[in-house]
Structure formats: C-alpha cells, structure tokens
Amino acid sequence: MPDDTPLPDHVRRTLERLAPKAPRFVVAVSGGSDSVAALRLVHEAGLPLVAAHFDHRLREASAEDARFVRDLCAGLGVPLVEGGADVVAVAAARGWNLEDAARRLRYAFLHRVLAEEARGGAIVVAHTLEDQAETVLLQLLRGTAHPTGMRPRSRAVVRPLLDLSRQALRAYLSELGQAWREDASNADVSRNRAWLRHEVVPRLEERFPGAQARLAATAQRQQQARDALGWLARRRFPDGPIRLAAWRAAPVALRHTALAERLERAGAAPNARLLDEIDAAASRAAREPGAAPWRKALPGGAEARVGYGELAVLAPSELAPAPALPDLRVTDAAQLPPGVDPRLLERHPEPELRARRPGDRIRLPGGSKLVSDLLIDRKVPRRSRDARRVLAAGSEVFWVEGVAFAQGAAAPGVDPALADPDRYHMRQALAEARAAAAAGEVPVGAVVVLGGRVLAAAHNRTEAERDPTAHAELLALRAAARAAGDWRLAGATLYVTLEPCPMCLGAILQTQLERVVYGADNLRDGALGGVADLSGEGWKRVPRVTGGVEAAAAARLLQAAFAAKR
C-alpha cells in the first residue's frame, strides 16, 4: 500500500477488488483493535454494512465485550446482529478442541447473518499482516501440504487487512480517539498462535527485522504458485479418478496439488504426510500393475482408493451404499439381457435379475468362480460393483452385467466376451496385432467401433509401407472415416492394443472420437500417461480414456516380438 493512501480508501479499493458485486458487507467485530479498525474503516469508506458479534462465553469479560460492541455500533449508526454459544459445552459434546469449536461456531453464525442480512455480499474478517505471518509459521511447523497462509478471499469470507500491520491499525484508531477491548486470552502462551506471537516472532524480528512482512509476502507468492500448479494439475488430471499411467508420468508437485484439491473437495484436510502416503501407494501400484488394491480412511469420513489402474478420493456421500436394485422375476425371453440364450428359461424357469449377493457363483470355462472374485479379476472398481445386475437362479449366476456370461448361457453365435464390449473389441484388436507380428511389424492392432459395429480394423504397417505414419491407429481411423463417409467420428470408440503415441493422439483429437480404450502402457512413447499425459492440455474435445483392457495379452505380444528381434 502506498504510504500516502488513506486507510479507508485502501480498504474500499481492496474490497471492491475482492468482492466487486457485494451489495452489503457483514463485518465481524469482537471488540479487539483489529476488528474495531475493520468496522471503522469499512464504515468510513462509505460501504453498506452490518456488524456481527459472537459471544463465545469463554471469559467472564465476554459480556462486557458484547456491551462495548453494542455501544460502538449504536454510536456509528451501524446495525448489529448478536449471537453466542457455550463453546466449552459444544466442544465437549462433539469431541472438538476448544479453538476448533470456537472457529466453527463463529463462522456458522457469520454465514447465517450473511444469508439473512446481506445475501450476495461478503463477510469481512480483520486478519492482519501479523496474523498472516503467524499462519505461515503454523502451517510450516504442522507440515501443511501448501503453506500459503490465508487467502484474501475464501468463498464468502474476505480479508482486506492482510497487508496492513496491527501497529498501523492502532495508530489509525488512536487518531480517531477510538478505544478497543483487550482479550487477556491472547496472551495465553499455551495456545500455539499466542506462543508464536509473544515468544517466537519478537525474536525473529530481533534477528531478522521485517520478518513478518516477508513471511506475509511469501504467502502471497506461494498462493500464486499454488494457483498456477492447480491450473496445470486440473489440465493434467481432469475431474474423477486419476489413471495411474498418467499419475506415474507427472511431476511430484502436480501429483500432490491434484491430490490436495481432491482431498479438500472430499472434506479431508491435506497435509504433507498424507500426500506422501497416498502418492507412495499410487506410485507403487503404477509400477506394479498386479498390486493388491489399497484403501485409506480419511478425516471426515472420506476415503482414498488405489486399484484397477486408478486413484480415487471419495467423499462421504460417494461412499454411501448404492441404491438397492429392484429384483425382477424373468418370465419371458423378452425380459432377458441381450445375448442370453432364451433356452435358459427351459432349464431355469423364472430366474431373477437382481443385485449380486454373497455366495453367488458363475460357471466359466475355467471352472466355477465366486462373482465377487470375478469382479475383482476383471478390475471392476469397488464403488460400481453393487450397481452391476446379475441373472441368477438361487446362487447360480448366468450373466453379470458388462462382465461375463456363464458357460452355455450365451445365445448361439454370441461371443461370451460380448458381456464386456471393451474386452470383446480389444480381442479383435489383438487379432490385428497378431497379424502385425506375423508380418514382422511391431504387434499393435486397432479397431474403430460405432454403435456396436466395427467400422474399421488395422494393424501396424510401418515396415511394409516404409511409412513412419502407418501406425495401427492412423490406418484404422482413415478406414473408419471412409466407411462412415465423414472424417468426424463423433460417438465412436478406438480400441488399440498399445497406448497411443503423440502423433496418433493428434489424429484422435481431430476425429472427435468419444472414447479411446487401450491395452498395454506405452513406456517409450505413450501420450496418455506412459511418458506424458497430453490429453489434459486444454484441447477443444478430448475423448474419455480407459487403459489396461487385456493389457497382459497385449504386453505378451510386444515382449515376444522384441525378444525375437533381439
């Protein structure tokens, strides 16, 4: 702030920047010097406001504080809303520590005042430069994931005094002849913030004059850096589960930023230890695709999960049991799921379409298997398993939605793999890859599918055509465009046995494909996470990506081909 700028003008400009559309401000007033200065500055700046005072009932003098604020507002002609609670009793009842309980109850009250008295406005709190410096130190000492201090605006809460010192505010009040209340608890060095304020910061200032101002400036720079990392992380890792192939290829800073944002959205406060733990689990699973799924309960009832090629952070609402699927007694062939042999009804009259149950088993070519084990083997994420319907008679299952037919349950001419279209079409791509291997090419195959119909199939022909662009994906996309009569392949899915390279991803983006499904990770040239994930670079249209389908079979083909060349 320029030295010659009057404080009310500075605060007015700051609030116009932080909350340009606010019709009214709720100013939190405790009676201390900082909050009294905030009230006087907003009032002198000519901005519409209402004052709000919350009595925590933690001190005998709290009633006198309330009386002081009441008289102050009456003298200024400022409307005041008062509230209070027995913070000690609430903290004991809910298992919160005292400071946390006081903060929660105070902000709940302020937001209530905002909703009732200043809808669409903002809450002004009087945190100063010294508060910012103390917050940065606390975050550093506690191991906060991103020690960025307090933001000038956090949703409806604005902090217009963060660049002003307490000394400057008290000098302003003294010029006005304005008194304030002193809170004796602020001197209680058993509290971390008070200990920093009275015992640590003075010694830092003694040794490093201007330390608080530099800490506050560092917070601002850290916020800017965090915002930039957040922007990059959201481009690299769009909303939803994160593919481990993309995770492995990203810098640690982007991984931790993306994870911190997901934890915050799920209501779990991120810290450095938690980020390191989840990152280690995800990185281990990315290196070892066969690793067992990993889960961790998080504060607030959220959960982190790593498995089946994905990292997900689930909020408590997402962990609620899936709605129960209604049972349906099948009495007619028309009610059977597509692809199920109608003759099944002759052997098992009136089977049920229902949710899976403990003990359900399905008979597969390799023998009988628990449905729960089958879902794990097929890498169906835990959160979606209960949403899969089964067709069963008693505990004998004939069909699992999107996963498998029991042996003999598929209609004549129906490939049992059709229960899982992705596996079925990837097997077609694998047949193309085997044709490439037989021709001495790198064994990669691709098919393009639209509405369940294969538009085109192709395999690598770089050696045969002496053409570096003759990759399976490009050849399949060209043929599919000819078959469709349009270079736009909106709604189509590309199945390819190896993660696409940057060249092929460029073509994929041009075709407006709906999905890309690939088999093995491409650790040499992968553009979807194997080396780098280029899908998150802000392109106009980006297909949904699923990796790891029939990955083991695709990897075996590649390994055999490279071993033969060596």
GUDREN-310806 format. One line per 8 residues: number of its first residue (from 1); for each residue x, y, z of C-alpha. Coordinates in Angstrom, 3 decimals. Each point is the difference from the previous one (the first is absolute). Layout:
! residues N
NUM	X,Y,Z; ... $
//
This chain:
! residues 566
1	0.000,0.000,0.000; 1.402,3.441,-0.870; 0.895,1.902,3.192; -2.125,3.004,-0.951; -3.193,-1.978,-0.714; -2.594,0.599,2.743; -0.902,-3.301,1.673; -3.759,0.267,-0.737 $
9	0.741,0.491,-3.716; 2.367,-2.949,0.024; -2.591,-2.252,1.665; -2.752,1.166,-2.364; 2.138,-0.784,-3.069; 1.002,-3.359,1.455; -3.616,-0.979,0.651; -1.059,1.167,-3.463 $
17	2.667,-2.329,-1.386; -0.756,-2.956,2.286; -3.804,0.240,-0.125; -0.935,2.279,-2.921; -3.680,-0.977,-0.045; -0.663,-0.065,3.753; -3.100,2.077,0.804; 0.811,-0.010,3.730 $
25	2.757,-1.141,2.353; -0.260,-1.904,3.279; 2.873,1.256,2.195; 0.999,-2.389,2.797; 0.665,2.083,3.129; 1.428,-1.589,3.147; 0.892,3.295,1.694; 3.760,-0.389,-0.463 $
33	2.072,2.627,-1.764; 0.138,-1.791,-3.369; -3.743,-0.603,-0.332; -0.882,3.457,1.307; 2.357,1.486,-2.610; -1.666,-2.118,-2.698; -3.433,1.286,1.034; 1.123,3.639,0.072 $
41	1.835,-0.302,-3.354; -2.902,-1.641,-1.861; -2.394,2.528,1.507; 2.255,2.969,-0.863; 0.450,-1.389,-3.532; -3.757,0.499,-0.456; -0.773,-3.657,-0.718; -3.345,-1.553,1.053 $
49	0.547,-2.286,2.990; -1.430,-1.826,2.972; 2.114,-0.879,3.043; -0.061,-3.495,1.551; 1.227,-0.901,3.494; 0.228,-3.600,1.307; 0.382,-0.618,3.740; 2.002,-3.222,0.580 $
57	-0.691,0.194,3.787; 3.573,-1.088,0.665; 0.866,2.947,2.303; -1.769,1.839,2.777; 0.607,3.241,-1.905; -1.782,-1.215,-3.155; -3.249,1.716,1.019; 1.897,3.284,0.330 $
65	1.489,-0.578,-3.487; -3.530,-0.383,-1.371; -1.115,3.181,1.751; 2.993,1.894,-1.406; -0.798,-1.125,-3.564; -3.666,0.873,0.496; 0.849,3.539,1.108; 2.556,0.408,-2.808 $
73	-2.495,-0.965,-2.701; -2.724,2.172,1.520; 2.361,2.978,-0.043; 0.855,-0.578,-3.660; -3.580,-0.736,-1.017; 1.032,-3.459,-1.241; -2.513,-2.865,0.319; 1.250,-2.856,2.181 $
81	-0.941,-3.674,0.178; 1.070,-1.858,3.154; 0.401,-3.707,0.591; 1.716,-2.346,2.388; 0.420,-3.539,1.239; 1.495,-1.967,2.877; 3.086,-1.010,-1.950; 1.417,-2.138,2.833 $
89	-3.174,-2.108,0.163; -0.212,-0.390,-3.792; 3.665,-0.989,-0.247; -0.455,-2.652,2.706; -3.169,-1.363,-1.574; 1.456,-0.270,-3.512; 3.573,-0.958,0.846; 1.508,3.165,-1.518 $
97	2.909,1.887,1.489; -0.917,3.385,1.443; 1.585,2.162,-2.721; -1.559,-2.075,-2.764; -3.417,0.138,1.646; 0.225,3.777,0.415; 0.970,0.453,-3.649; -2.744,-2.294,-1.316 $
105	-2.754,1.588,2.052; 1.167,3.547,-0.763; 0.095,-0.558,-3.766; -3.339,-1.825,0.027; -1.488,3.081,1.695; 1.646,2.404,-2.479; -1.299,-1.960,-2.981; -3.473,-0.002,1.538 $
113	0.161,3.799,0.325; 1.194,0.230,-3.599; -2.945,-2.080,-1.233; -2.541,2.010,2.001; 1.388,3.556,-0.158; 2.350,0.249,-2.988; -0.872,-2.691,-2.535; 2.465,0.109,-2.878 $
121	2.485,2.009,2.065; 3.184,-0.948,1.838; 1.252,-0.531,3.548; 2.847,2.320,1.047; 2.442,-1.444,2.541; 2.849,2.065,1.432; 3.055,-2.175,-0.521; 3.142,2.130,-0.266 $
129	3.521,-0.316,-1.346; 1.102,-1.419,3.390; -2.797,-2.602,-0.106; 1.166,-1.009,-3.460; 3.611,-0.405,1.135; -1.106,-2.108,2.996; -2.165,-2.172,-2.242; 2.884,-0.716,-2.366 $
137	2.201,-0.997,2.942; -2.726,-2.257,1.423; -0.498,-1.666,-3.380; 3.725,-0.600,-0.390; 0.299,-1.454,3.495; -3.064,-2.235,-0.426; 1.104,-1.295,-3.395; -2.906,1.461,-1.994 $
145	0.023,-1.192,-3.611; 0.129,3.528,-1.397; 1.129,2.704,2.497; -1.780,2.832,-1.778; -1.357,1.843,3.031; -3.498,1.451,-0.150; -1.492,0.994,-3.322; -1.338,3.543,-0.447 $
153	-3.282,-1.629,-1.010; -1.286,-3.443,0.978; -3.469,-0.414,-1.466; -2.182,2.540,1.856; 2.731,1.066,2.459; 2.256,2.941,-0.908; 3.105,1.265,1.818; 0.685,3.587,-1.107 $
161	2.582,0.700,2.753; 2.544,-2.720,-0.803; 2.542,2.524,-1.270; -0.485,2.373,2.949; 1.911,-0.245,3.265; -1.651,0.007,3.405; 2.114,3.020,0.883; -1.437,1.963,-2.944 $
169	-3.543,-0.932,0.988; 0.501,1.038,3.624; 1.532,3.282,-1.120; -3.115,0.590,-2.129; -2.280,-0.712,2.987; 2.057,2.275,2.246; -0.392,2.869,-2.464; -3.761,-0.525,0.167 $
177	0.070,-0.197,3.800; -1.576,-3.420,-0.346; 0.427,-2.467,2.890; 0.019,-3.780,-0.307; -0.107,-3.047,2.274; 2.993,-2.138,0.915; -0.552,-3.779,0.148; 2.157,-1.432,2.780 $
185	-0.154,-3.470,-1.611; 2.123,1.339,-2.869; 2.923,-0.008,2.443; -0.478,-3.672,0.926; 3.190,-1.548,-1.403; -1.386,-3.516,0.486; -1.804,0.735,-3.271; 2.164,-0.445,-3.070 $
193	-0.849,3.278,-1.671; 0.529,2.007,3.197; 3.320,-1.784,0.589; 1.173,0.961,-3.481; -1.235,3.571,0.429; 1.630,0.669,3.364; 3.035,-2.264,0.136; 1.099,-0.963,-3.520 $
201	-0.828,2.867,-2.345; 1.615,2.723,2.161; 3.267,-1.965,-0.023; -0.251,-0.476,-3.759; -0.562,3.729,-0.463; 2.959,0.694,2.262; 2.273,-2.187,-2.107; -1.650,0.665,-3.376 $
209	-1.707,3.421,-0.001; -3.062,-0.029,-2.262; -0.410,-3.790,0.299; -3.807,0.190,0.365; -0.398,2.120,-3.124; 2.188,-2.412,-1.959; -1.966,-3.004,1.275; -3.242,1.683,-1.099 $
217	1.502,0.790,-3.416; 1.171,-3.604,-0.278; -3.562,-1.164,0.660; -1.222,2.119,-2.915; 2.651,-1.439,-2.332; -0.790,-3.528,1.186; -3.686,0.582,-0.715; 0.832,1.083,-3.534 $
225	2.236,-3.037,-0.492; -2.695,-2.280,1.439; -2.591,1.494,-2.358; 2.294,-0.644,-2.981; 0.646,-3.574,1.132; -3.725,-0.504,0.498; -0.707,1.184,-3.539; 2.616,-2.372,-1.408 $
233	-1.157,-2.880,2.199; -3.629,0.384,-1.106; 1.115,-0.109,-3.624; 2.149,-3.071,0.606; -2.536,-1.791,2.224; -3.624,0.816,-0.892; -2.712,-0.559,2.600; -0.674,-3.582,1.020 $
241	2.356,-2.906,0.673; 3.594,0.514,-1.134; 1.521,-2.595,-2.299; 3.155,-1.392,1.560; 1.810,0.054,-3.332; -0.478,3.773,-0.099; 0.879,0.287,3.686; 3.344,-1.734,-0.448 $
249	1.040,2.340,-2.812; -0.826,3.246,1.829; 2.375,2.088,2.154; -0.424,-0.464,3.753; -1.164,3.609,0.467; -2.902,-0.493,-2.430; -0.934,-3.316,1.579; -0.090,1.480,3.485 $
257	-1.940,3.066,-1.135; -2.638,-2.100,-1.772; -0.261,-2.267,3.029; -0.238,2.927,2.438; -2.877,1.511,-1.992; -1.864,-3.318,-0.019; 0.532,-0.420,3.741; -1.308,3.521,0.656 $
265	-3.105,-0.655,-2.122; -0.606,-3.223,1.941; 0.225,1.883,3.296; 3.364,-1.474,1.062; 2.663,2.572,0.885; 3.180,-0.832,-1.932; 3.373,-0.068,1.710; 3.459,-0.962,-1.235 $
273	-0.006,-3.382,1.752; -3.364,-0.993,-1.469; 0.993,1.105,-3.508; 3.239,-1.992,0.201; -1.834,-3.113,1.201; -2.640,0.042,-2.746; 2.570,0.938,-2.653; 2.198,-2.933,1.051 $
281	-2.935,-2.428,-0.266; -0.998,1.313,-3.445; 3.585,-0.026,-1.294; 0.506,-3.551,1.246; -3.186,-1.157,-1.740; 1.086,1.763,-3.219; 3.329,-1.870,0.074; -1.598,-3.326,0.966 $
289	-3.294,-0.433,-1.898; -0.744,-3.219,1.902; 0.209,1.678,3.416; -2.961,-0.553,2.321; -2.486,2.894,0.281; 0.778,2.488,2.778; -2.378,2.084,2.085; 0.369,2.613,2.714 $
297	-2.664,1.538,2.206; 0.324,3.795,0.066; -1.078,2.665,2.493; -3.655,0.936,-0.294; -1.096,-3.386,-1.322; 1.599,0.225,-3.469; 2.142,-2.758,-1.481; 2.950,-0.316,-2.388 $
305	0.133,-3.052,-2.266; 2.682,-1.301,-2.296; -0.667,-2.956,-2.259; -1.023,-1.213,-3.430; 2.163,2.589,-1.675; -1.554,2.976,1.818; 0.408,2.303,2.976; -3.227,1.393,1.435 $
313	-0.875,2.178,2.989; -3.607,-0.565,1.018; -2.067,2.383,2.098; -2.252,-1.476,2.711; -3.033,0.442,-2.272; 1.690,-2.147,-2.665; 0.653,-2.766,2.525; -3.672,-0.416,0.854 $
321	-1.404,-3.396,-1.019; -1.289,-0.156,-3.559; -3.803,0.178,-0.265; -1.493,-3.475,0.128; -0.800,-1.392,-3.452; -3.554,-1.299,-0.300; -0.237,-3.749,-0.556; -1.716,-1.042,-3.211 $
329	-1.413,-3.477,-0.555; 0.685,-0.906,-3.668; -2.985,-1.849,-1.474; 0.471,0.820,-3.685; 2.963,-0.129,-2.405; -0.529,3.695,-0.787; 1.003,0.814,3.580; 3.377,-1.728,-0.306 $
337	3.142,2.129,-0.302; 1.309,0.316,-3.593; 2.016,-3.015,-1.087; -1.397,-2.467,2.561; -1.262,-3.258,-1.556; -3.838,-0.117,0.276; 0.244,-3.781,0.498; 1.328,0.788,3.476 $
345	-3.626,0.468,1.093; -0.703,-3.664,-0.812; 2.662,-1.146,2.473; -0.579,2.732,2.580; -3.559,1.354,-0.063; -0.384,3.501,1.387; 3.603,0.974,0.821; 0.558,3.365,1.686 $
353	1.623,3.189,-1.195; 1.392,1.456,3.230; 2.988,1.413,1.851; 2.792,-2.412,0.851; -0.105,-1.809,3.332; 2.615,-1.681,2.194; 0.651,-3.531,-1.215; -1.035,0.638,-3.628 $
361	2.030,-2.191,-2.371; 0.398,-0.117,-3.780; 1.203,-2.945,-2.096; 2.716,1.049,-2.450; 2.096,-2.049,-2.436; 2.748,-0.212,2.644; -2.375,-1.151,2.764; -2.413,1.455,2.533 $
369	0.864,3.363,1.552; -1.522,2.298,2.582; -1.517,3.053,-1.688; 1.803,2.195,2.542; 3.341,-1.502,-1.119; -0.938,0.398,-3.668; -0.661,3.718,0.477; 3.407,0.372,1.630 $
377	1.698,-2.008,-2.759; -1.655,2.154,-2.667; 1.133,3.152,1.839; -3.498,1.365,0.552; 0.429,2.916,2.450; -1.397,-0.730,3.446; -2.308,3.032,-0.085; -1.883,-1.344,-3.049 $
385	-0.187,-3.719,0.807; -3.317,0.133,1.844; -1.551,1.862,-2.945; 0.613,-3.001,-2.304; -3.083,-2.161,-0.499; 0.165,-3.782,-0.239; -2.349,-2.582,-1.495; -0.240,-2.886,2.438 $
393	-1.987,-2.945,1.286; 0.758,-0.269,3.686; 3.756,0.507,0.341; 0.748,-1.246,-3.547; 0.781,3.011,-2.205; -0.342,-0.137,-3.799; 0.904,3.571,-0.920; 1.783,2.909,1.709 $
401	-0.779,3.370,-1.551; 2.861,1.253,-2.139; 2.329,-2.738,1.264; -0.765,-3.610,-0.992; -2.396,-2.701,-1.169; 0.044,-3.320,1.775; 1.112,-2.956,-2.094; -2.882,-0.965,-2.271 $
409	-2.076,3.099,0.856; 0.831,2.028,-3.133; -2.360,-0.353,-2.967; 1.309,-1.918,-3.061; 2.349,2.187,-2.015; 0.555,2.437,2.869; 3.579,0.286,1.207; -0.073,-0.293,3.809 $
417	2.421,2.927,0.137; -2.844,2.235,-1.230; -1.083,0.307,3.623; 2.976,2.343,0.226; 0.100,1.920,-3.316; 3.378,1.517,0.782; 1.630,-3.414,0.433; -1.789,-1.334,-3.066 $
425	1.202,2.774,-2.300; 3.474,0.015,1.528; 0.246,-3.670,-0.928; -0.737,1.012,-3.569; 2.817,2.535,0.231; 2.270,-2.726,1.412; -0.755,-2.143,-3.064; 1.216,2.915,-2.123 $
433	3.109,0.278,2.180; 0.769,-3.695,-0.556; -0.302,0.604,-3.745; 2.528,2.823,0.339; 2.407,-2.289,1.869; -0.299,-2.642,-2.707; 0.933,2.632,-2.586; 3.070,1.108,1.960 $
441	-1.563,3.220,1.242; -0.194,1.296,3.573; -3.100,-1.868,1.187; -2.570,2.732,0.462; -3.585,-0.305,-1.189; -2.970,2.341,0.017; -3.721,-0.039,-0.724; -2.512,2.864,-0.175 $
449	-3.512,-0.759,1.250; -3.146,2.100,-0.354; -3.328,-1.111,1.437; 1.335,-3.514,0.587; 1.071,-0.356,-3.655; 3.643,-0.255,-1.018; 0.653,2.747,-2.549; 3.619,-0.936,-0.640 $
457	2.860,-2.165,1.227; 3.719,0.374,-0.687; 3.466,-0.851,1.253; 3.427,1.598,-0.201; 1.453,0.172,-3.535; 2.974,2.325,0.469; 2.501,-2.552,-1.326; -2.132,-1.204,-2.922 $
465	-0.834,3.520,-1.179; 3.285,1.636,1.043; -2.236,2.614,1.609; 0.592,1.353,3.523; -3.666,1.026,0.201; -1.396,-3.459,-0.800; -0.927,-0.732,3.614; -2.967,-2.232,0.726 $
473	-2.053,2.881,1.434; 0.489,2.296,-2.985; -0.764,-2.731,-2.525; -3.131,-1.012,1.914; -1.199,3.610,0.320; 0.501,0.651,-3.714; -1.939,-3.136,-0.928; -2.745,0.794,2.517 $
481	-0.447,3.498,-1.421; -0.399,-1.463,-3.490; -2.516,-2.562,1.279; -1.993,2.658,1.867; 0.219,2.492,-2.858; 1.146,2.693,2.431; 3.375,0.850,1.532; -1.835,0.772,3.213 $
489	-0.407,-3.186,2.007; -2.101,1.474,2.804; -1.383,-2.722,2.271; 2.551,-2.587,-1.142; 2.530,-1.893,2.118; 3.553,-0.853,-0.991; 1.353,-3.248,1.436; 3.764,-0.364,-0.267 $
497	2.277,-2.561,1.627; 2.714,2.526,0.936; -0.409,3.482,1.507; 0.110,2.522,-2.904; 3.068,2.108,-0.736; -0.181,3.822,-0.373; -0.421,-0.226,-3.781; -2.989,-2.315,0.309 $
505	-1.514,2.044,2.827; 0.068,3.026,-2.309; -2.078,-1.893,-2.561; -2.332,-1.265,2.732; -0.697,3.558,1.126; -0.837,1.036,-3.566; -2.533,-2.808,-0.489; -2.169,0.985,3.000 $
513	-0.044,-3.586,1.306; -2.077,-0.598,3.116; 2.346,-2.531,1.601; 3.463,-1.537,-0.236; 0.522,-3.427,1.552; 3.531,-1.366,0.051; 1.716,-3.116,1.268; 3.624,0.239,1.108 $
521	1.712,3.165,1.235; 2.474,1.463,-2.473; 3.034,0.799,2.147; 2.013,1.238,-2.986; -2.358,2.324,-1.844; -3.308,-0.017,1.900; -1.976,3.242,-0.254; -2.713,-0.962,2.498 $
529	2.211,-0.447,3.032; 2.675,-2.517,-0.996; 2.497,2.822,-0.558; -2.245,3.060,0.287; -3.735,0.549,0.093; -0.721,2.422,-2.823; -3.768,-0.454,0.192; -0.252,2.635,2.731 $
537	1.461,2.872,-1.992; -3.230,1.906,-0.486; -0.948,-1.313,-3.448; -3.465,0.850,-1.294; -1.227,-3.613,0.089; 1.686,-2.761,1.988; -1.232,-3.595,-0.074; -0.562,-2.003,3.153 $
545	2.907,-2.378,0.544; 0.025,-3.528,1.432; 3.295,-1.823,0.290; 1.074,-3.498,1.004; -2.642,-2.009,-1.911; 1.546,-3.407,-0.859; 3.305,1.642,0.919; 1.754,-3.261,0.866 $
553	-0.775,-1.561,-3.405; 1.127,3.144,-1.841; 3.219,0.192,2.035; 0.808,-3.683,-0.683; -0.260,0.582,-3.741; 2.343,2.977,0.178; 2.509,-1.787,2.235; 0.087,-3.011,-2.308 $
561	0.532,2.196,-3.061; 2.863,1.966,1.561; 1.599,-3.174,1.369; -0.078,-1.536,-3.493; 1.668,3.112,-1.467; 2.737,-0.092,2.619 $
//
